[in-house]
Amino acid sequence: MDTLVKADIFFFIASIATVVLTVLVSLVLYYLIKAGRNLHALSVALQDRFADSEEFVVELKERLEDNPIFRFFFPPSRRRKHIK
């Protein structure tokens, strides 16, 4: 009979611990999913900004290469003409 009472106490404590751990794991997963969604939204916004920046840099490069002062200090090399 004493063994049966000890078993009941053990299962009661184990059940409470299981419920508490399940709640904690659920909270951690909830916040991880929320953080993952925020990171995804941030990465999409950054990709859009990088696309805009890439166009700006290409345009700036073209304008710089057409500038006579830039060509004076940095003349076009012969290797570049052969690669194109």
N, CA, C and O of each residue as an XYZ file, in Angstrom:
336
protein
N       0.826     -1.193      0.000
C       0.000      0.000      0.000
C       0.865      1.249      0.000
O       0.556      2.238     -0.666
N       1.955      1.188      0.760
C       2.878      2.327      0.809
C       3.510      2.578     -0.563
O       3.746      3.724     -0.943
N       3.779      1.512     -1.290
C       4.355      1.619     -2.624
C       3.363      2.268     -3.587
O       3.753      3.054     -4.450
N       2.111      1.945     -3.440
C       1.064      2.511     -4.295
C       0.932      4.017     -4.080
O       0.722      4.750     -5.046
N       1.046      4.488     -2.872
C       0.974      5.922     -2.575
C       2.182      6.635     -3.176
O       2.055      7.721     -3.742
N       3.358      6.014     -3.046
C       4.571      6.620     -3.623
C       4.463      6.692     -5.151
O       4.898      7.673     -5.753
N       3.899      5.681     -5.769
C       3.726      5.672     -7.227
C       2.746      6.765     -7.655
O       2.962      7.441     -8.661
N       1.679      6.931     -6.893
C       0.701      7.976     -7.210
C       1.335      9.370     -7.103
O       1.087     10.233     -7.945
N       2.142      9.583     -6.081
C       2.823     10.873     -5.919
C       3.792     11.107     -7.076
O       3.868     12.207     -7.624
N       4.538     10.049     -7.442
C       5.482     10.175     -8.558
C       4.753     10.542     -9.851
O       5.185     11.452    -10.558
N       3.668      9.859    -10.169
C       2.935     10.136    -11.406
C       2.273     11.511    -11.369
O       2.161     12.163    -12.407
N       1.837     11.959    -10.212
C       1.264     13.289    -10.087
C       2.330     14.353    -10.373
O       2.074     15.294    -11.124
N       3.508     14.214     -9.788
C       4.606     15.166    -10.028
C       5.075     15.100    -11.474
O       5.340     16.132    -12.089
N       5.177     13.901    -12.016
C       5.596     13.751    -13.416
C       4.580     14.382    -14.367
O       4.961     14.979    -15.373
N       3.307     14.254    -14.057
C       2.267     14.859    -14.906
C       2.350     16.381    -14.868
O       2.253     17.034    -15.907
N       2.528     16.946    -13.682
C       2.658     18.404    -13.576
C       3.910     18.884    -14.316
O       3.860     19.892    -15.022
N       5.018     18.183    -14.163
C       6.255     18.564    -14.847
C       6.082     18.487    -16.368
O       6.592     19.339    -17.096
N       5.374     17.479    -16.840
C       5.130     17.348    -18.281
C       4.294     18.508    -18.799
O       4.587     19.059    -19.860
N       3.268     18.880    -18.069
C       2.424     20.007    -18.481
C       3.224     21.303    -18.490
O       3.117     22.091    -19.430
N       4.027     21.532    -17.450
C       4.831     22.757    -17.375
C       5.842     22.799    -18.524
O       5.995     23.836    -19.170
N       6.534     21.685    -18.787
C       7.496     21.650    -19.891
C       6.816     21.850    -21.241
O       7.371     22.512    -22.118
N       5.635     21.293    -21.417
C       4.894     21.479    -22.673
C       4.532     22.945    -22.875
O       4.643     23.465    -23.985
N       4.106     23.605    -21.819
C       3.763     25.031    -21.918
C       5.012     25.850    -22.247
O       4.964     26.736    -23.100
N       6.121     25.561    -21.579
C       7.365     26.307    -21.844
C       7.864     26.093    -23.275
O       8.271     27.043    -23.943
N       7.832     24.850    -23.736
C       8.270     24.570    -25.106
C       7.348     25.256    -26.108
O       7.812     25.759    -27.131
N       6.046     25.281    -25.824
C       5.102     25.960    -26.720
C       5.387     27.459    -26.782
O       5.339     28.055    -27.857
N       5.683     28.064    -25.644
C       6.012     29.494    -25.641
C       7.289     29.776    -26.419
O       7.354     30.740    -27.181
N       8.299     28.941    -26.230
C       9.555     29.129    -26.960
C       9.320     28.995    -28.461
O       9.826     29.802    -29.241
N       8.563     27.993    -28.868
C       8.265     27.817    -30.300
C       7.467     28.993    -30.856
O       7.712     29.429    -31.980
N       6.524     29.504    -30.087
C       5.737     30.653    -30.526
C       6.638     31.849    -30.805
O       6.508     32.496    -31.844
N       7.555     32.145    -29.881
C       8.435     33.294    -30.079
C       9.456     33.044    -31.187
O       9.838     33.981    -31.888
N       9.901     31.811    -31.356
C      10.813     31.504    -32.461
C      10.121     31.677    -33.816
O      10.714     32.202    -34.759
N       8.880     31.240    -33.906
C       8.134     31.413    -35.158
C       7.899     32.895    -35.428
O       8.018     33.347    -36.567
N       7.570     33.645    -34.393
C       7.354     35.085    -34.548
C       8.644     35.777    -35.001
O       8.609     36.629    -35.889
N       9.766     35.420    -34.404
C      11.057     35.999    -34.796
C      11.423     35.594    -36.223
O      11.979     36.396    -36.973
N      11.117     34.366    -36.594
C      11.392     33.909    -37.958
C      10.596     34.688    -38.992
O      11.115     35.014    -40.059
N       9.349     34.987    -38.684
C       8.531     35.787    -39.605
C       9.082     37.202    -39.739
O       9.111     37.764    -40.834
N       9.520     37.775    -38.614
C      10.110     39.115    -38.665
C      11.393     39.118    -39.486
O      11.627     40.039    -40.268
N      12.220     38.097    -39.315
C      13.458     38.005    -40.101
C      13.164     37.838    -41.588
O      13.865     38.393    -42.434
N      12.131     37.076    -41.895
C      11.763     36.898    -43.303
C      11.310     38.229    -43.911
O      11.716     38.581    -45.019
N      10.473     38.961    -43.185
C      10.000     40.264    -43.686
C      11.177     41.228    -43.846
O      11.229     41.994    -44.809
N      12.103     41.191    -42.918
C      13.281     42.049    -43.006
C      14.148     41.683    -44.201
O      14.646     42.567    -44.899
N      14.333     40.397    -44.443
C      15.162     39.983    -45.582
C      14.508     40.352    -46.912
O      15.206     40.718    -47.858
N      13.187     40.263    -47.000
C      12.496     40.661    -48.229
C      12.669     42.163    -48.471
O      12.921     42.592    -49.597
N      12.532     42.953    -47.408
C      12.703     44.403    -47.547
C      14.131     44.741    -47.956
O      14.343     45.630    -48.781
N      15.108     44.044    -47.393
C      16.509     44.301    -47.754
C      16.797     43.894    -49.190
O      17.559     44.572    -49.879
N      16.204     42.801    -49.654
C      16.412     42.379    -51.035
C      15.875     43.429    -51.999
O      16.500     43.700    -53.024
N      14.735     44.018    -51.690
C      14.178     45.068    -52.531
C      15.103     46.288    -52.560
O      15.333     46.879    -53.614
N      15.626     46.652    -51.395
C      16.540     47.799    -51.318
C      17.832     47.518    -52.077
O      18.374     48.418    -52.720
N      18.338     46.281    -52.013
C      19.560     45.943    -52.731
C      19.348     46.013    -54.240
O      20.258     46.397    -54.975
N      18.174     45.652    -54.702
C      17.881     45.739    -56.132
C      17.911     47.203    -56.573
O      18.464     47.526    -57.625
N      17.316     48.084    -55.768
C      17.353     49.509    -56.089
C      18.786     50.037    -56.044
O      19.184     50.829    -56.899
N      19.551     49.606    -55.062
C      20.933     50.058    -54.926
C      21.784     49.561    -56.085
O      22.677     50.270    -56.549
N      21.517     48.358    -56.550
C      22.292     47.807    -57.653
C      22.095     48.657    -58.913
O      23.056     48.950    -59.625
N      20.864     49.044    -59.177
C      20.601     49.894    -60.338
C      21.319     51.230    -60.195
O      21.875     51.742    -61.167
N      21.314     51.797    -58.996
C      21.977     53.070    -58.750
C      23.482     52.945    -58.967
O      24.094     53.829    -59.566
N      24.076     51.875    -58.495
C      25.524     51.691    -58.627
C      25.910     51.495    -60.094
O      26.932     52.020    -60.535
N      25.122     50.761    -60.841
C      25.406     50.561    -62.265
C      25.324     51.897    -63.006
O      26.176     52.206    -63.839
N      24.305     52.673    -62.699
C      24.165     53.984    -63.344
C      25.325     54.899    -62.957
O      25.859     55.610    -63.808
N      25.715     54.891    -61.697
C      26.829     55.717    -61.235
C      28.126     55.309    -61.909
O      28.930     56.163    -62.282
N      28.333     54.011    -62.069
C      29.539     53.506    -62.741
C      29.583     53.980    -64.189
O      30.630     54.409    -64.673
N      28.465     53.903    -64.870
C      28.418     54.343    -66.262
C      28.712     55.844    -66.374
O      29.449     56.280    -67.258
N      28.122     56.620    -65.463
C      28.358     58.067    -65.478
C      29.814     58.390    -65.170
O      30.393     59.301    -65.763
N      30.402     57.644    -64.245
C      31.804     57.879    -63.902
C      32.722     57.529    -65.059
O      33.669     58.262    -65.346
N      32.451     56.419    -65.724
C      33.297     56.011    -66.846
C      33.196     56.997    -68.005
O      34.142     57.125    -68.782
N      32.082     57.689    -68.137
C      31.918     58.666    -69.206
C      32.513     60.023    -68.843
O      32.623     60.890    -69.710
N      32.888     60.224    -67.617
C      33.428     61.496    -67.153
C      34.870     61.660    -67.658
O      35.694     60.770    -67.450
N      35.193     62.803    -68.330
C      36.540     62.981    -68.872
C      37.620     63.098    -67.779
O      38.754     62.666    -67.988
N      37.284     63.666    -66.644
C      38.275     63.774    -65.563
C      38.603     62.384    -65.020
O      39.764     62.091    -64.734
N      37.612     61.545    -64.877
C      37.840     60.175    -64.411
C      38.693     59.410    -65.418
O      39.604     58.677    -65.033
N      38.398     59.579    -66.706
C      39.185     58.890    -67.735
C      40.619     59.403    -67.778
O      41.531     58.654    -68.129
N      40.832     60.671    -67.427
C      42.193     61.216    -67.402
C      43.016     60.527    -66.303
O      44.159     60.134    -66.539
N      42.439     60.382    -65.111
C      43.163     59.765    -64.005
C      43.183     58.241    -64.092
O      44.138     57.609    -63.640
N      42.162     57.661    -64.656
C      42.068     56.207    -64.778
C      41.758     55.845    -66.234
O      40.608     55.568    -66.575
N      42.782     55.848    -67.089
C      42.518     55.526    -68.495
C      42.064     54.072    -68.635
O      42.445     53.214    -67.839
N      41.254     53.811    -69.647
C      40.787     52.429    -69.849
C      41.962     51.529    -70.225
O      42.804     51.902    -71.041
N      42.009     50.372    -69.638
C      43.096     49.445    -69.941
C      42.788     48.692    -71.227
O      41.636     48.606    -71.651
N      43.820     48.157    -71.831
C      43.633     47.428    -73.087
C      42.992     46.076    -72.850
O      42.291     45.561    -73.721
N      43.222     45.494    -71.683
C      42.638     44.190    -71.387
C      41.116     44.254    -71.339
O      40.445     43.327    -71.791
N      40.580     45.307    -70.812
C      39.118     45.427    -70.720
C      38.473     45.453    -72.094
O      37.390     44.899    -72.283
N      39.116     46.080    -73.036
C      38.537     46.159    -74.385
C      38.481     44.781    -75.033
O      37.552     44.488    -75.785
N      39.464     43.933    -74.750
C      39.473     42.595    -75.328
C      38.446     41.675    -74.654
O      37.929     40.754    -75.286
N      38.163     41.917    -73.408
C      37.211     41.076    -72.679
C      35.792     41.338    -73.150
O      34.989     40.412    -73.263
N      35.484     42.588    -73.422
C      34.125     42.932    -73.862
C      33.870     42.304    -75.189
O      32.784     42.463    -75.747
